[in-house]
Amino acid sequence: ESLQVVEEFKKKKLAYRDLHEELMGLKAERETVAKLLNQAREQLVSNFEAWYAKTYTDGRDDAQAYQQEQANGDRLDEVEQFDRMEEERLLREDPSSLEFYRAQRMTRKPKREI
């Protein structure tokens, strides 16, 4: 009977060792996938910001656009003033969400007919 217990113990020990090795492999794979996911996320955000800047800002940053508006004597209406205040608040609180806010705002705006 004690020989049977020893054999059973050895089998369980081998099974544990195999499962432990599998677990370590899965953990390493999870880390690799997490790194790839973060890289893809960063690339997506970078591509979006480049696309947004190209599409909606004509390559100008906010300071340049504001200075040009002031130089041209353009006055902001109430909606534009609110948008500017909202963007300034977002810049202070969470700068990374500003591009998302702008894109969301642009998709809500009705298209102007020429």
NUSESE-247316 format. One line per field, with one value per residue (C-alpha): residue number from 1; x, y, z; residue in three letters. Coordinates in steps of 0.02 Angstrom, whole numbers, plus 50000, padded with zeros to 5 digits. Example, Ala and Ser with C-alpha at 12.3 -4.5 7.8 and 13.67 -1.06 7.14 Angstrom:
! residues 2
paza: c(1, 2)
east: c(50615, 50684)
north: c(49775, 49947)
up: c(50390, 50357)
guba: c(ALA, SER)
//
This chain:
! residues 114
paza: c(1, 2, 3, 4, 5, 6, 7, 8, 9, 10, 11, 12, 13, 14, 15, 16, 17, 18, 19, 20, 21, 22, 23, 24, 25, 26, 27, 28, 29, 30, 31, 32, 33, 34, 35, 36, 37, 38, 39, 40, 41, 42, 43, 44, 45, 46, 47, 48, 49, 50, 51, 52, 53, 54, 55, 56, 57, 58, 59, 60, 61, 62, 63, 64, 65, 66, 67, 68, 69, 70, 71, 72, 73, 74, 75, 76, 77, 78, 79, 80, 81, 82, 83, 84, 85, 86, 87, 88, 89, 90, 91, 92, 93, 94, 95, 96, 97, 98, 99, 100, 101, 102, 103, 104, 105, 106, 107, 108, 109, 110, 111, 112, 113, 114)
east: c(50000, 50139, 50219, 50055, 50051, 50229, 50188, 50032, 50134, 50263, 50124, 50044, 50213, 50247, 50073, 50101, 50269, 50191, 50047, 50165, 50272, 50115, 50061, 50230, 50219, 50044, 50099, 50243, 50124, 50002, 50140, 50190, 50011, 49988, 50143, 50083, 49912, 49987, 50097, 49946, 49845, 49984, 49999, 49811, 49809, 49959, 49881, 49717, 49801, 49896, 49737, 49640, 49773, 49783, 49594, 49534, 49675, 49765, 49929, 49904, 49903, 49771, 49879, 49912, 49728, 49677, 49807, 49751, 49569, 49614, 49722, 49580, 49462, 49355, 49248, 49193, 49008, 48936, 48953, 49134, 49173, 49096, 49195, 49356, 49320, 49281, 49443, 49543, 49461, 49503, 49683, 49698, 49610, 49653, 49756, 49746, 49556, 49560, 49580, 49437, 49327, 49367, 49332, 49169, 49119, 49161, 49055, 48907, 48920, 48807, 48900, 48896, 48829, 48927)
north: c(50000, 50123, 50082, 50129, 50295, 50334, 50294, 50403, 50544, 50533, 50539, 50690, 50775, 50750, 50812, 50965, 50999, 50987, 51102, 51225, 51233, 51260, 51399, 51487, 51475, 51548, 51691, 51732, 51726, 51840, 51967, 51963, 51987, 52131, 52218, 52195, 52261, 52417, 52446, 52428, 52547, 52677, 52660, 52680, 52838, 52907, 52871, 52948, 53106, 53124, 53096, 53219, 53352, 53331, 53329, 53463, 53581, 53605, 53571, 53717, 53695, 53776, 53925, 53964, 53947, 54060, 54193, 54189, 54209, 54358, 54436, 54420, 54504, 54348, 54345, 54180, 54151, 54074, 53894, 53922, 54005, 53859, 53735, 53829, 53833, 53647, 53610, 53715, 53619, 53453, 53509, 53546, 53389, 53254, 53308, 53136, 53148, 53311, 53229, 53110, 53256, 53350, 53201, 53168, 53351, 53350, 53196, 53280, 53440, 53447, 53459, 53632, 53641, 53749)
up: c(50000, 50041, 49872, 49789, 49883, 49829, 49647, 49656, 49732, 49591, 49459, 49541, 49556, 49369, 49326, 49435, 49353, 49179, 49226, 49307, 49149, 49045, 49162, 49147, 48958, 48957, 49072, 48955, 48806, 48896, 48928, 48745, 48688, 48811, 48743, 48564, 48612, 48691, 48538, 48424, 48533, 48530, 48341, 48322, 48427, 48334, 48164, 48221, 48283, 48119, 48018, 48125, 48112, 47924, 47901, 48022, 48066, 47900, 47991, 48112, 48298, 48408, 48453, 48270, 48225, 48369, 48323, 48142, 48194, 48302, 48166, 48040, 48161, 48171, 48325, 48400, 48417, 48576, 48515, 48462, 48628, 48721, 48615, 48650, 48837, 48835, 48743, 48868, 49012, 48930, 48903, 49088, 49150, 49023, 48871, 48792, 48774, 48675, 48504, 48541, 48594, 48434, 48323, 48413, 48394, 48208, 48176, 48259, 48158, 48007, 47843, 47765, 47590, 47470)
guba: c(GLU, SER, LEU, GLN, VAL, VAL, GLU, GLU, PHE, LYS, LYS, LYS, LYS, LEU, ALA, TYR, ARG, ASP, LEU, HIS, GLU, GLU, LEU, MET, GLY, LEU, LYS, ALA, GLU, ARG, GLU, THR, VAL, ALA, LYS, LEU, LEU, ASN, GLN, ALA, ARG, GLU, GLN, LEU, VAL, SER, ASN, PHE, GLU, ALA, TRP, TYR, ALA, LYS, THR, TYR, THR, ASP, GLY, ARG, ASP, ASP, ALA, GLN, ALA, TYR, GLN, GLN, GLU, GLN, ALA, ASN, GLY, ASP, ARG, LEU, ASP, GLU, VAL, GLU, GLN, PHE, ASP, ARG, MET, GLU, GLU, GLU, ARG, LEU, LEU, ARG, GLU, ASP, PRO, SER, SER, LEU, GLU, PHE, TYR, ARG, ALA, GLN, ARG, MET, THR, ARG, LYS, PRO, LYS, ARG, GLU, ILE)
//
